[in-house]
Amino acid sequence: MIKSIVTGGGHEQDKVHGARLAHLMSGVDYVLQYDVSDLVDAAREAYPDAFIGVRNK
């Protein structure tokens, strides 16, 4: 499920999807980010440039 979310259902390495995912994660409360840290980590790994400036856990 995490891979599907991170890749956007087959849009692997799609910079637009990565930017949208980073924007979504930046608006998520840090407590929730802790709860879904495996998703956040996978997204950061797949789109490192998109997550510049997005708060770390």
C-alpha positions as CSV (number, residue, x, y, z in Angstrom):
1,M,0.0,0.0,0.0
2,I,2.8,2.4,0.9
3,K,4.5,1.7,-2.5
4,S,1.3,2.4,-4.3
5,I,0.8,5.7,-2.5
6,V,4.4,6.8,-3.0
7,T,4.5,5.9,-6.7
8,G,1.1,7.3,-7.3
9,G,-0.3,4.1,-8.7
10,G,2.4,3.7,-11.3
11,H,3.8,7.2,-11.7
12,E,7.1,6.2,-10.2
13,Q,9.7,9.0,-10.2
14,D,7.0,11.5,-11.4
15,K,8.2,14.8,-10.0
16,V,4.7,16.3,-10.1
17,H,3.4,13.5,-7.9
18,G,6.4,13.8,-5.6
19,A,5.7,17.5,-5.2
20,R,2.1,16.9,-4.4
21,L,3.0,14.2,-1.9
22,A,5.5,16.5,-0.2
23,H,2.9,19.3,-0.1
24,L,0.4,16.9,1.5
25,M,3.0,15.7,4.1
26,S,4.0,19.3,4.9
27,G,0.4,20.0,5.9
28,V,0.1,16.9,8.1
29,D,0.5,17.4,11.8
30,Y,3.8,16.1,13.1
31,V,2.1,13.7,15.5
32,L,0.4,12.1,12.5
33,Q,3.7,12.0,10.6
34,Y,5.1,10.0,13.5
35,D,2.2,7.5,13.2
36,V,2.8,7.1,9.4
37,S,6.6,7.4,9.6
38,D,7.1,4.5,7.2
39,L,5.0,6.3,4.5
40,V,6.8,9.6,5.1
41,D,10.3,7.9,5.0
42,A,9.4,6.1,1.8
43,A,8.1,9.3,0.1
44,R,11.3,11.2,1.2
45,E,13.4,8.4,-0.2
46,A,11.6,8.4,-3.6
47,Y,11.4,12.2,-4.0
48,P,14.2,13.7,-1.9
49,D,14.2,17.0,-3.9
50,A,10.5,17.5,-3.3
51,F,10.9,17.2,0.5
52,I,13.5,20.0,0.9
53,G,12.1,22.2,3.6
54,V,9.5,19.7,4.8
55,R,9.8,19.1,8.5
56,N,11.6,16.0,9.6
57,K,10.1,13.8,12.3
